[in-house]
Amino acid sequence: LNGADKNSASFALGWVLEKSLNFREVFTKAVFGATLDVTDAVIALQKHGTDRGFTDVEIQAGQRFHAILEAKRWWNVPAIEQLARYQSRLVAGGAKHQRLVSVSAADVTHAQRQLPSEIGGVEVAHLSWGDLQRLAKKAHALASGFEEKLWLRHLIQHLQEFIIMDRLIDNKVFVVSLRSEERRVGKE
């Protein structure tokens, strides 16, 4: 799992979705809000379609569920036009559960202000790279096999590169002195 561009993150995500049953389970539960059978899920990377676009990651299990993930490197979210293009692929596939998933460094609150809740009847969800890292940590705790734990550990470390910052509101104040000489305040 190498690189610091968007493709390296989506390739790493797809690889570990393929290698870790526990990660597929916690991931699909986060995306669909339900526990789904993921044992025969197929993971596709950069799948081309007749719309002349290619998706970053797709996860599909027959007619049970199908999710298309569009990943971005920074705080950007996918354009609505891009997600609308992929919506037609989901509808054509006919899976019972369908999701368009935005992935970026943006937190859910920021992404929800930028994205619609649904496009053409297909729900739109957002996960930050930090959310994915937390899901990988949860899957790591559930995993028992050495190889699965290894891939999850690598994903957790790799995603750290994509987590820009958590938005925190606090009352810290930083003071920077702009004078080189000392100045006394008060009575002299």
N, C-alpha and C positions, 0 to 999 in steps of 0.2 A: 504494500500500500504506500505508494510514493507520489510525490508531486504536491503542488499547492494550488492547482487550478480547479475550476469547477468540475471538469471531467474526472480528475483523480478522485474527488470526493464522491461523485455519483458512481464511478466504477467501484470504489471501495464499498460503498453502501450496497450496491447490487451483489458484489462478491460475497459479502457477509450475510446478506439475505439468503443467498443460495446455500451457504455453508452452515448456517445456524438456524435450526428449527425453533429454538427459543426466541431468537431475535425476530424471526418471521411472525411468531405468535404475538409478541408484545407490540411489534410494529403494526400489524393489522388491527389489533385491538385499539391502538391509539388512533388509527386512521378511520376505522369504521365504527368504533364505539361498541363493538361486540366481539365475542370470541368466535372465530371462524376456523374451520378445518384448513390448515395450510400445508398439510403433508405433501400434496402433489402440486404445490404452487410452482409456476414457471416464472423465472426472472429474465427479463430481456433488457439489454442495454442498447441505447441509440437505435431503436427500432424505427425504420422508415415506413412511411405510409403514403397512400395515394395523394395526400394533401401536400406532398413535397416537403414535409417536415420530419424531424426525427425526435423521438422522446428520449429523455435522459434515462429513466428507469421505468419499467412496467412490471407489475406483479399481478399474476392472474392465476386463478384456480378454476378452470373449466367455466361453467356457468354460475358458480357460486359468487365469485368476486373478481373485480378488475380495477386496479388503480394505476394511474399514470402520474409520475412524479416529474416535475419540472424544477430543476435546481438552479440557483443563482449563487454567485460567490459572496457578495457583500450583503447589504441591507435591502437590495432591490428584490422585488417580487416579479413573477412573470407577468407579461402583458395580458390583458383580458383577451385580446385577439388570438394570442398564442394558445391560451387555455381553451378558447372556443374551438379552435382547429382540432384539438385533441378530444374535445367532448364528442364529436361525431364518431371518433374511433370507439369510444366507450359504448355509445348507443348502438352502433353497428354490431359490437361484440355480444350484446344482450345479456351480460352477467346480471345476476340478481342485485348485487351490491356494487356500486360504481362510485369512484371518487377521483377528482382531480386534486393533486396534492402539490402545493407550492412548498419549496424548501429553500431557505436562505438564512442568513444570520439574523434577520429581523425577528423580533419577538411576535407572538401571536397578536397582541393588541395592535401593533403597528401594521402587521399584514392584513388584519381584518378591516382596517380603515382603507386599504388600497385595493382589496379584492372583494368581489361579490360573494355572497354566501352560496350561490349556485349559478350555474350556466346551463341553460337549456334543460333544466330538470336534473342535472348532475351536481351534487354537492361539491363545494370547494373547501378543502382543508389546508391548513398551513402547519408545518413543523419547522422549527429552527434547527440549525446544526446542533445547538445545545440540547434541544429536545431529543434529537436522535442519539446524541452521546448518552443522555440519561437512560434512554431505552436500551442502549447497548450495555450499560452498567447493570440494569435490571436483568437483562437476559444473561449476562455473565454470572450473576448471583444464582440464577436458576440452572445454568448449564452444569453438567457433570463430566463431560468428556474433555480430555486435554486439548484436542485439536479445536473444538468449538470455542473453548475458553481462550485459546491462543488468538484465533481470528477476531474474537470480540475485543480482546485487549488491544490488538493492533488497530482496530476501528476506533476505539475510544481515544487512543493516542493520536491517530490521524485526524480525527474530527476536531481536535483541539486547535489545529491550524485555522479552522474555519469559523471558530467562535470568536468574534471580534471583541465583544464586550457584552456584559449583561447591563441592561439599563437599570440603574439604581438611583433612587432619590434619597439624598441624605442632607445633613446640615453641615457638612465639612466646608471650611473656608480655608483657602490657601492664600497666604500673604507673601508678596514678592516686594522686596525693598528696591526702590529705584534710585536711591541716593547712596553714595559711597561713604559719606561722613555721618557720624552719629548726631542725632538731633534730640534734644531734651524737650519733653512736653511738661508743662506745669509751671509753677512759680520758680523764679530764680533769684 
